[in-house]
Amino acid sequence: MRVRTTLVGATALLVSAALAAPAVAAGTGTGAHSATRKAIEAAVASGVPGVTATAKDSHGTWSTTAGVGDLRTGAPRSVADRYRVGSITKTFVSTVLLQLEAEGRISLDDSVEKWLPGVVRGHGHDGSRITVRRLLNHTSGIFNYTEDADFARDYFTEAGFERHRYDTVTPGELVAIAMRHAPDFAPGAAWHYSNTNYVLAGMVIEKVTGHPYATEIERRILRPLHLTGTSLPGTKVTLPRPSSNSYSKFTDPNGSTYDVTNLNPSLASAAGEMISTSADLDRFYRALLGGKLLPPERLKEMKTTVEATGIPHARYGLGLMDTRLTCGVHVWGHGGGIHGSVSEAVTTADGRHSLAFNFNGDWSGDSDAVLDGEFC
């Protein structure tokens, strides 16, 4: 199974004993998605509480759900569910920076030090040697704050999460955690997924524009594309309706299941705070790959990839991943994970065939099989 580049990379997505699989809700659209539906049913059979998915292609829009959105009441998931999308946020952040570059307001080859003087410094980190581009393609070498042992204990264990789930953490505090560690490598020498890169990218957007990154994403992407189910919650701990509950087993796949729906997403910041719907994610990636958000030369820049070390069959661009499926088809998009929520959103290179889906449990389920079912 391909490794997912998610916010919760500090903890493995572990397989648990299967839960009973409720019936799949009837999908809408054509009958061409039977393999996708079968893979979604298998995810629920493997232990995922519920799944919601929407695909769009030349035949129209197809949506389906499986399993439950609430383990206590048995209420089903909805095709209109809002859910936390984790690291899918990164594509939105990168898109804004590429728009700013197209406007001549920043160069991705500017140093981080130019825009954030003194922020990336300590234990061998040097922002003057790191470009904004290296933040976006994860070749900066900056330590990933979610891999810090204290952070992992506070947010990725049951006891720590219960103590800290409603805490507000500033971007500066997240970066400071990373600066307590040595870099993973010299800038440009290798590739390693680091959420710190995108916390910094969000800070750069604010420095360039004078507005928070959330404001720029809303103004430049959400409103023009009418992504009414997508939001940047900041410190708001609840999910907007309609939505399902989110569940985690933390580090014990055979342990108890915990409701982790409500949390303060500032722990993810520009690396993964967003909430969206499957239909909105389809619309976003179709618009992006279809050339509606970036000029051709900037989209080409975004799709210029490097090897994503440790992730088979994948290469990483600027907040955008190129994944080769088992049948040889390439899809472009991003995965995202945050407590109790695992999502994927991809489209073909021409933006004409897209799929977005969400598991509301973070310990089981084969998302790769769902992608293969849809595109292979």
VOTIVO-624654 format. One record per residue (C-alpha): residue in one letter; y, z, x. Coordinates in nm, 4 decimals, m for minus. Each point is the difference from the previous one (the first is absolute). Layout:
REM VOTIVO-624654
<"a", <Y, Z, X>>
...
END
This chain:
REM VOTIVO-624654
<"m", <0.0000, 0.0000, 0.0000>>
<"r", <0.3437, m0.0879, 0.1321>>
<"v", <0.2150, 0.2929, 0.1002>>
<"r", <0.2970, 0.0413, m0.2338>>
<"t", <0.3422, 0.0486, 0.1557>>
<"t", <0.1052, 0.2816, m0.2253>>
<"l", <0.2328, 0.2934, 0.0195>>
<"v", <m0.2964, 0.2334, 0.0015>>
<"g", <m0.1383, m0.1569, 0.3156>>
<"a", <m0.0191, 0.3489, 0.1472>>
<"t", <m0.2893, 0.0732, m0.2320>>
<"a", <m0.2929, m0.2309, m0.0664>>
<"l", <m0.0640, m0.1353, m0.3472>>
<"l", <m0.3429, 0.1496, m0.0429>>
<"v", <m0.2853, m0.1004, m0.2302>>
<"s", <m0.1208, 0.2613, m0.2460>>
<"a", <m0.2865, 0.0326, m0.2420>>
<"a", <0.0462, m0.2351, m0.2927>>
<"l", <0.1563, 0.1157, m0.3233>>
<"a", <m0.1229, m0.1281, m0.3308>>
<"a", <0.1600, m0.3394, m0.0671>>
<"p", <0.1776, m0.0363, m0.3348>>
<"a", <0.0060, m0.3384, m0.1660>>
<"v", <0.2416, m0.2642, 0.1250>>
<"a", <0.2928, m0.0815, m0.2246>>
<"a", <0.0147, m0.3563, m0.1237>>
<"g", <0.2053, m0.2224, 0.2262>>
<"t", <0.2446, m0.2624, m0.1138>>
<"g", <0.0208, m0.3602, 0.1158>>
<"t", <m0.2700, m0.2412, 0.1173>>
<"g", <m0.3629, 0.0743, 0.0790>>
<"a", <0.0437, m0.1067, 0.3630>>
<"h", <0.0312, 0.3560, 0.1289>>
<"s", <m0.3530, 0.1241, m0.0632>>
<"a", <m0.0654, 0.0735, 0.3691>>
<"t", <0.3211, 0.2009, 0.0177>>
<"r", <m0.0986, 0.1963, m0.3086>>
<"k", <m0.3462, 0.0667, 0.1471>>
<"a", <0.1558, 0.1354, 0.3223>>
<"i", <0.2339, 0.2216, m0.2019>>
<"e", <m0.2942, 0.1349, m0.2025>>
<"a", <m0.1812, 0.0716, 0.3279>>
<"a", <0.3012, 0.1940, 0.1295>>
<"v", <m0.0099, 0.2256, m0.3057>>
<"a", <m0.3765, 0.0391, 0.0353>>
<"s", <0.0507, 0.1096, 0.3607>>
<"g", <0.2303, 0.2840, m0.1013>>
<"v", <0.3494, m0.1373, m0.0566>>
<"p", <0.1298, 0.1606, m0.3222>>
<"g", <0.1746, m0.3149, m0.1196>>
<"v", <0.1363, m0.3410, 0.0969>>
<"t", <0.2810, m0.2171, m0.1332>>
<"a", <0.0431, m0.3603, 0.1135>>
<"t", <0.2015, m0.3131, m0.0740>>
<"a", <m0.0525, m0.3489, 0.1421>>
<"k", <0.2148, m0.3083, m0.0485>>
<"d", <m0.0942, m0.3590, 0.0771>>
<"s", <0.0427, m0.3501, m0.1379>>
<"h", <m0.1976, 0.0986, m0.3121>>
<"g", <0.2312, 0.2859, m0.0893>>
<"t", <m0.0059, 0.3783, 0.0262>>
<"w", <m0.3161, 0.2096, m0.0188>>
<"s", <0.0016, 0.3795, m0.0217>>
<"t", <m0.2751, 0.2574, m0.0313>>
<"t", <m0.0735, 0.3687, 0.0389>>
<"a", <m0.3102, 0.2058, 0.0669>>
<"g", <m0.0792, 0.3684, m0.0034>>
<"v", <0.2424, 0.2715, m0.0975>>
<"g", <0.3555, 0.0997, 0.0709>>
<"d", <m0.0580, 0.3656, m0.0831>>
<"l", <m0.3244, 0.1736, 0.0961>>
<"r", <0.0702, 0.2901, m0.2372>>
<"t", <0.0656, m0.1979, m0.3180>>
<"g", <m0.1847, m0.3227, 0.0807>>
<"a", <0.3079, m0.2059, m0.0850>>
<"p", <m0.0338, m0.3538, 0.1399>>
<"r", <0.2222, m0.1646, 0.2552>>
<"s", <0.2630, m0.2483, m0.1180>>
<"v", <0.0712, m0.3483, 0.1353>>
<"a", <0.3668, 0.1097, m0.0043>>
<"d", <m0.0599, 0.3136, 0.2099>>
<"r", <0.2653, 0.1041, 0.2496>>
<"y", <m0.1610, 0.1254, 0.3212>>
<"r", <0.0981, 0.1012, 0.3523>>
<"v", <m0.0406, m0.3016, 0.2279>>
<"g", <0.0262, 0.1724, 0.3395>>
<"s", <0.0395, m0.2403, 0.2900>>
<"i", <0.0612, m0.3030, m0.2204>>
<"t", <0.3545, 0.1395, 0.0221>>
<"k", <0.0095, m0.1411, 0.3538>>
<"t", <0.0154, m0.3609, m0.1177>>
<"f", <0.3063, 0.0768, m0.2117>>
<"v", <0.1721, 0.1738, 0.2932>>
<"s", <m0.0766, m0.2870, 0.2361>>
<"t", <0.1248, m0.2555, m0.2524>>
<"v", <0.3374, 0.1744, m0.0180>>
<"l", <0.0350, 0.0031, 0.3787>>
<"l", <m0.0848, m0.3711, 0.0186>>
<"q", <0.2616, m0.0703, m0.2674>>
<"l", <0.2543, 0.1933, 0.2045>>
<"e", <m0.0945, m0.2052, 0.3044>>
<"a", <0.0449, m0.3201, m0.2005>>
<"e", <0.3483, 0.1240, m0.0907>>
<"g", <0.0826, 0.0517, 0.3680>>
<"r", <0.0424, 0.3751, m0.0380>>
<"i", <m0.2822, 0.0955, 0.2362>>
<"s", <m0.2413, m0.1617, 0.2420>>
<"l", <m0.3588, 0.1183, m0.0016>>
<"d", <0.0239, m0.0183, 0.3777>>
<"d", <0.2692, 0.2690, m0.0007>>
<"s", <m0.1135, 0.3257, 0.1531>>
<"v", <m0.0668, 0.2993, m0.2201>>
<"e", <0.2431, 0.1887, 0.2213>>
<"k", <0.2817, m0.2367, m0.1024>>
<"w", <m0.0313, 0.1003, m0.3637>>
<"l", <m0.1400, 0.3520, 0.0313>>
<"p", <0.1404, 0.1401, 0.3244>>
<"g", <m0.1903, 0.2984, 0.1313>>
<"v", <m0.2556, 0.0045, m0.2813>>
<"v", <m0.2999, m0.1463, 0.1879>>
<"r", <0.0015, 0.2172, 0.3066>>
<"g", <m0.2261, 0.2600, 0.1573>>
<"h", <m0.3466, 0.0273, 0.1549>>
<"g", <0.0280, m0.3544, 0.1345>>
<"h", <0.1408, m0.1669, m0.3116>>
<"d", <0.3016, m0.2189, 0.0753>>
<"g", <0.1737, m0.1789, m0.2864>>
<"s", <0.1869, m0.2267, 0.2402>>
<"r", <m0.3325, m0.1676, 0.0909>>
<"i", <m0.1190, m0.0454, m0.3576>>
<"t", <0.1215, m0.2808, m0.2265>>
<"v", <0.0209, 0.0089, m0.3771>>
<"r", <m0.2624, m0.2758, m0.0013>>
<"r", <m0.2439, 0.2291, 0.1797>>
<"l", <0.0505, 0.2580, m0.2728>>
<"l", <m0.0931, m0.2541, m0.2645>>
<"n", <m0.3135, m0.1340, 0.1687>>
<"h", <m0.1197, 0.3369, 0.1342>>
<"t", <0.0225, m0.0884, 0.3686>>
<"s", <0.2628, 0.2660, 0.0789>>
<"g", <m0.2457, 0.2594, 0.1318>>
<"i", <0.1815, 0.2726, m0.1953>>
<"f", <m0.2321, 0.2832, m0.1001>>
<"n", <m0.1112, 0.0025, m0.3649>>
<"y", <0.1301, 0.3217, m0.1558>>
<"t", <m0.2838, 0.0126, m0.2547>>
<"e", <m0.2421, 0.0433, 0.2929>>
<"d", <0.1729, 0.3205, 0.1087>>
<"a", <m0.2506, 0.2859, m0.0394>>
<"d", <0.2456, 0.2351, m0.1694>>
<"f", <0.1170, m0.2695, m0.2425>>
<"a", <m0.3601, m0.0900, m0.0835>>
<"r", <m0.0836, 0.3660, m0.0647>>
<"d", <0.3063, 0.0422, m0.2221>>
<"y", <m0.0510, m0.3135, m0.2092>>
<"f", <m0.3592, m0.1225, 0.0324>>
<"t", <m0.1913, 0.3217, m0.0666>>
<"e", <m0.0319, 0.1694, m0.3370>>
<"a", <0.1676, 0.3249, 0.1064>>
<"g", <0.2812, m0.1710, 0.1900>>
<"f", <0.0687, m0.2469, m0.2786>>
<"e", <0.0258, 0.2756, m0.2601>>
<"r", <0.2558, 0.1785, 0.2166>>
<"h", <0.2071, m0.3045, 0.0893>>
<"r", <m0.0468, m0.2608, m0.2757>>
<"y", <0.3516, 0.0580, m0.1393>>
<"d", <0.1820, 0.0377, 0.3320>>
<"t", <0.2818, m0.2401, 0.0853>>
<"v", <m0.0230, m0.1497, 0.3491>>
<"t", <0.2837, m0.2089, 0.1441>>
<"p", <m0.0562, m0.3222, 0.1957>>
<"g", <0.1510, 0.1684, 0.3051>>
<"e", <m0.2520, 0.2818, m0.0254>>
<"l", <m0.2898, m0.2482, m0.0205>>
<"v", <0.1248, m0.1852, 0.3085>>
<"a", <0.0435, 0.3316, 0.1832>>
<"i", <m0.3697, 0.0740, m0.0574>>
<"a", <m0.0873, m0.3255, 0.1762>>
<"m", <0.2376, 0.0723, 0.2864>>
<"r", <m0.1978, 0.3137, 0.0848>>
<"h", <m0.2786, m0.2295, 0.1233>>
<"a", <m0.0218, m0.2552, 0.2787>>
<"p", <0.0050, m0.3681, m0.1011>>
<"d", <m0.3346, m0.1653, m0.0615>>
<"f", <0.0902, m0.2780, 0.2476>>
<"a", <0.2973, m0.1781, 0.1540>>
<"p", <0.1963, m0.2167, m0.2476>>
<"g", <m0.1802, m0.3287, m0.0557>>
<"a", <m0.3096, 0.0968, 0.1998>>
<"a", <m0.2323, 0.0433, m0.2988>>
<"w", <m0.0167, 0.0452, m0.3775>>
<"h", <m0.0357, 0.3243, m0.1917>>
<"y", <0.0889, 0.0687, m0.3615>>
<"s", <0.2774, 0.2585, m0.0128>>
<"n", <0.1752, 0.1181, m0.3132>>
<"t", <0.2830, 0.1253, 0.2211>>
<"n", <0.0959, m0.3638, 0.0628>>
<"y", <0.0919, m0.0501, m0.3642>>
<"v", <0.1758, 0.3315, m0.0422>>
<"l", <0.2235, m0.1259, 0.2819>>
<"a", <0.0289, m0.3429, m0.1643>>
<"g", <0.1319, 0.1669, m0.3144>>
<"m", <0.2524, 0.1904, 0.2110>>
<"v", <0.1116, m0.3268, 0.1635>>
<"i", <0.0607, m0.1582, m0.3418>>
<"e", <0.2268, 0.2898, m0.0925>>
<"k", <0.1899, m0.0258, 0.3292>>
<"v", <0.0535, m0.3771, m0.0392>>
<"t", <0.0980, 0.0017, m0.3676>>
<"g", <0.1444, 0.3445, m0.0569>>
<"h", <m0.2448, 0.0434, m0.2885>>
<"p", <m0.3413, 0.1699, m0.0213>>
<"y", <m0.2928, m0.2403, 0.0406>>
<"a", <m0.0973, 0.0743, m0.3618>>
<"t", <0.3357, m0.1314, m0.1224>>
<"e", <m0.0398, m0.3217, 0.2000>>
<"i", <m0.3572, m0.0565, m0.1248>>
<"e", <0.1138, 0.0507, m0.3582>>
<"r", <0.3012, m0.2312, 0.0382>>
<"r", <m0.1672, m0.2753, 0.1993>>
<"i", <m0.3552, m0.0068, m0.1400>>
<"l", <m0.0700, 0.2125, m0.3071>>
<"r", <0.2917, m0.1158, m0.2158>>
<"p", <m0.0093, m0.3731, 0.0883>>
<"l", <m0.3756, m0.0160, m0.0654>>
<"h", <0.0201, 0.2262, m0.3074>>
<"l", <m0.2558, 0.2408, 0.1424>>
<"t", <0.0618, 0.2547, m0.2728>>
<"g", <m0.3168, 0.1991, 0.0714>>
<"t", <0.0873, 0.0526, 0.3661>>
<"s", <0.2040, 0.2898, 0.1327>>
<"l", <0.0866, 0.1999, 0.3084>>
<"p", <m0.0309, 0.3600, m0.1184>>
<"g", <0.1608, 0.1721, 0.2991>>
<"t", <m0.0874, 0.3649, m0.0634>>
<"k", <m0.1082, m0.0282, m0.3645>>
<"v", <m0.3513, 0.1443, m0.0250>>
<"t", <m0.1281, m0.1564, m0.3235>>
<"l", <m0.1186, m0.3496, m0.0868>>
<"p", <0.1803, m0.1973, m0.2724>>
<"r", <m0.2001, m0.0914, m0.3099>>
<"p", <m0.2311, m0.1703, m0.0617>>
<"s", <m0.2025, 0.1379, 0.2873>>
<"s", <m0.3321, 0.1594, 0.0803>>
<"n", <m0.0854, 0.3119, 0.1952>>
<"s", <m0.0814, m0.0287, 0.3707>>
<"y", <m0.2909, 0.1822, 0.1618>>
<"s", <m0.1075, 0.1023, 0.3493>>
<"k", <m0.2877, 0.1795, 0.1683>>
<"f", <0.2043, 0.0393, 0.3199>>
<"t", <m0.2404, 0.0192, 0.2976>>
<"d", <m0.3217, 0.0866, m0.1883>>
<"p", <m0.1482, m0.2967, m0.1895>>
<"n", <m0.2563, 0.2282, m0.1604>>
<"g", <0.2494, 0.2711, m0.0883>>
<"s", <0.2168, 0.0717, m0.3001>>
<"t", <0.2311, m0.2599, m0.1519>>
<"y", <0.3680, 0.0933, m0.0098>>
<"d", <0.2792, m0.1365, m0.2166>>
<"v", <0.2691, m0.1105, 0.2481>>
<"t", <0.2111, m0.2039, m0.2417>>
<"n", <0.3204, 0.1914, 0.0536>>
<"l", <0.1403, 0.0125, 0.3522>>
<"n", <0.3293, m0.0415, 0.1814>>
<"p", <m0.0167, m0.3520, 0.1485>>
<"s", <0.2604, 0.0759, 0.2655>>
<"l", <m0.3013, 0.0719, 0.2234>>
<"a", <m0.0462, m0.3789, 0.0066>>
<"s", <0.3634, m0.1153, 0.0034>>
<"a", <0.0473, m0.3728, 0.0731>>
<"a", <m0.3591, m0.0137, 0.1249>>
<"g", <m0.1496, 0.0499, m0.3455>>
<"e", <0.1995, 0.1642, m0.2797>>
<"m", <0.0069, m0.2785, m0.2606>>
<"i", <m0.1495, m0.0129, m0.3492>>
<"s", <m0.0898, m0.3311, m0.1654>>
<"t", <m0.2319, m0.1835, m0.2374>>
<"s", <m0.2585, m0.2679, 0.0644>>
<"a", <0.2043, m0.2622, m0.1845>>
<"d", <0.3140, 0.0853, 0.1992>>
<"l", <m0.1856, m0.0165, 0.3315>>
<"d", <m0.1417, m0.3398, m0.0919>>
<"r", <0.3505, m0.1226, m0.0815>>
<"f", <0.1432, 0.1377, 0.3238>>
<"y", <m0.2572, m0.1522, 0.2355>>
<"r", <0.0008, m0.3328, m0.1870>>
<"a", <0.3782, m0.0135, 0.0333>>
<"l", <m0.0102, 0.1005, 0.3663>>
<"l", <m0.2671, m0.2484, 0.1105>>
<"g", <0.1464, m0.2613, m0.2318>>
<"g", <0.3276, 0.0082, 0.1945>>
<"k", <0.2194, 0.1588, m0.2675>>
<"l", <0.1060, 0.3069, 0.2011>>
<"l", <0.0416, m0.1341, 0.3547>>
<"p", <0.1188, m0.3249, 0.1588>>
<"p", <m0.2884, m0.2069, 0.1447>>
<"e", <0.0694, 0.0995, 0.3611>>
<"r", <0.0037, 0.3708, m0.0898>>
<"l", <m0.3220, m0.0264, m0.2006>>
<"k", <m0.1579, m0.1732, 0.2995>>
<"e", <0.1223, 0.2884, 0.2148>>
<"m", <m0.1561, 0.2496, m0.2407>>
<"k", <m0.3313, m0.1884, 0.0143>>
<"t", <m0.0085, m0.0077, 0.3817>>
<"t", <m0.2884, 0.2353, 0.0652>>
<"v", <m0.1548, 0.2049, 0.2761>>
<"e", <m0.3552, 0.1267, 0.0235>>
<"a", <m0.0484, 0.3112, m0.2122>>
<"t", <m0.2206, 0.1880, 0.2429>>
<"g", <m0.2838, 0.1804, m0.1747>>
<"i", <0.0378, m0.1845, m0.3301>>
<"p", <m0.2594, m0.2800, m0.0178>>
<"h", <0.1055, m0.3399, m0.1329>>
<"a", <0.3677, 0.0947, m0.0202>>
<"r", <0.3251, m0.0717, 0.1797>>
<"y", <0.3327, 0.1735, m0.0558>>
<"g", <0.3384, m0.1669, m0.0397>>
<"l", <0.3256, 0.1726, m0.0934>>
<"g", <m0.1129, 0.2346, m0.2771>>
<"l", <m0.2454, m0.2650, m0.1130>>
<"m", <m0.3692, m0.0307, 0.0782>>
<"d", <m0.2070, m0.3181, 0.0253>>
<"t", <m0.3589, 0.0800, m0.1020>>
<"r", <m0.2937, m0.2389, 0.0288>>
<"l", <m0.2548, 0.0698, m0.2737>>
<"t", <m0.3766, m0.0419, 0.0377>>
<"c", <0.0166, m0.3551, m0.1405>>
<"g", <0.2710, m0.1045, 0.2468>>
<"v", <0.2905, 0.0097, m0.2476>>
<"h", <0.3195, 0.1558, 0.1379>>
<"v", <0.2123, 0.2291, m0.2147>>
<"w", <0.3370, 0.1523, 0.0824>>
<"g", <0.1168, 0.3414, m0.1121>>
<"h", <m0.0438, 0.3677, 0.0753>>
<"g", <m0.2101, 0.3001, m0.0900>>
<"g", <0.1315, 0.3420, m0.0787>>
<"g", <m0.1325, 0.3502, m0.0305>>
<"i", <0.1494, 0.3357, m0.0810>>
<"h", <m0.1617, 0.3091, m0.1478>>
<"g", <m0.2308, m0.1025, m0.2826>>
<"s", <0.1065, m0.3623, 0.0002>>
<"v", <m0.1366, m0.3061, 0.1822>>
<"s", <0.1563, m0.3386, m0.0714>>
<"e", <m0.0219, m0.3606, 0.1162>>
<"a", <0.2389, m0.2863, m0.0735>>
<"v", <m0.0571, m0.3487, 0.1411>>
<"t", <0.0685, m0.3644, m0.0675>>
<"t", <m0.1016, m0.3343, 0.1442>>
<"a", <0.2317, m0.1566, 0.2575>>
<"d", <0.1672, m0.2201, m0.2632>>
<"g", <0.0615, 0.2956, m0.2327>>
<"r", <m0.1944, m0.1616, m0.2841>>
<"h", <m0.2959, 0.2375, m0.0325>>
<"s", <0.0608, 0.3732, 0.0177>>
<"l", <m0.1835, 0.3255, m0.0669>>
<"a", <0.1146, 0.3611, m0.0059>>
<"f", <m0.2111, 0.3015, m0.0884>>
<"n", <m0.0144, 0.3761, 0.0320>>
<"f", <m0.2715, 0.2648, 0.0319>>
<"n", <0.1150, 0.3413, m0.1259>>
<"g", <m0.2295, 0.1815, 0.2437>>
<"d", <0.0164, m0.0092, 0.3800>>
<"w", <m0.3560, 0.0766, 0.1086>>
<"s", <m0.2116, m0.2915, m0.1213>>
<"g", <m0.0017, m0.3626, m0.1075>>
<"d", <m0.0196, m0.3318, 0.1850>>
<"s", <0.3341, m0.1766, m0.0352>>
<"d", <m0.1230, m0.2819, 0.2256>>
<"a", <m0.2648, m0.0890, m0.2577>>
<"v", <0.2702, m0.0313, m0.2665>>
<"l", <0.1985, m0.2393, 0.2208>>
<"d", <m0.3114, m0.2047, 0.0755>>
<"g", <m0.0862, m0.0081, m0.3695>>
<"e", <0.3379, m0.1456, m0.0910>>
<"f", <0.0546, m0.2487, 0.2812>>
<"c", <m0.3512, m0.0975, 0.1068>>
END
